[in-house]
Amino acid sequence: MHKYNAHGATDVTGFGLLGHAQNLAANQKNEVAFVIHNLPIIAKMAAVAKACGNMFQLGQGLSAETSGGLLIALPREQAAAYCKDIEKQEGYQAWIIGIVEKGSRTARIIDKPRIIEVPAKDKEGELW
């Protein structure tokens, strides 16, 4: 993260992606807003969430993951290179999920975000 000049980061666990993005935005020096366009979700879970009546608000970024990924704020011009480097070095894909813009230290998910279906590991017997 240092190599790519990360501004901040948090794990995505008990507050869901949106909750953690809101916490991260609220603690920035500058008045910014995080706008999320893409939602990485474990493969097939969007359909499961829909079938369950959206009771966990997965598509709204409020589902309380217990072992999520990292949400990292990077300079726009370095984000794509960071994602490529992570995949090359770690073997896991990373995504640019949104943008940072001038705002009031909040985060939001756009209407109809793109759902990125994250596949399970290829190792037999392991989900992640």
Long-range contacts (C-beta under 8 A, 24 or more apart in sequence): 1-72, 1-74, 1-82, 3-82, 3-85, 4-74, 4-75, 4-78, 4-79, 4-81, 4-82, 4-85, 5-74, 5-75, 5-78, 6-72, 6-73, 6-74, 7-73, 7-74, 7-75, 8-72, 8-73, 9-70, 9-71, 9-72, 9-73, 10-70, 10-71, 11-68, 11-69, 11-70, 11-71, 12-65, 12-68, 12-69, 12-70, 12-71, 13-64, 13-65, 13-66, 13-67, 13-68, 14-64, 14-65, 14-66, 15-62, 15-64, 16-57, 16-61, 16-62, 16-63, 16-64, 16-65, 17-61, 17-65, 17-68, 17-71, 17-97, 17-109, 18-60, 18-61, 18-62, 18-107, 18-108, 18-109, 19-61, 19-62, 20-68, 20-71, 21-61, 21-71, 21-98, 21-107, 22-106, 22-107, 24-71, 24-73, 24-107, 25-103, 25-105, 25-106, 25-107, 26-105, 26-106, 27-105, 28-73, 28-105, 30-102, 31-102, 31-103, 31-104, 31-105, 32-100, 32-101, 32-102, 32-103, 32-105, 33-100, 33-101, 33-102, 33-103, 33-104, 33-105, 33-106, 33-107, 33-108, 34-73, 34-98, 34-99, 34-100, 34-106, 34-107, 34-108, 35-98, 35-99, 35-100, 35-101, 35-107, 35-108, 35-110, 36-61, 36-97, 36-98, 36-107, 36-108, 36-109, 36-110, 36-113, 37-97, 37-98, 37-99, 37-110, 37-113, 37-114, 38-95, 38-96, 38-97, 38-98, 38-113, 38-114, 38-115, 38-116, 39-97, 39-109, 39-113, 39-114, 39-115, 39-116, 40-69, 40-95, 40-97, 40-116, 40-118, 41-115, 41-116, 41-117, 41-118, 42-117, 42-118, 42-120, 43-117, 43-118, 43-119, 43-120, 44-117, 46-115, 46-117, 59-113, 59-115, 60-109, 61-109, 67-128, 69-94, 71-97, 73-100, 76-100, 93-118
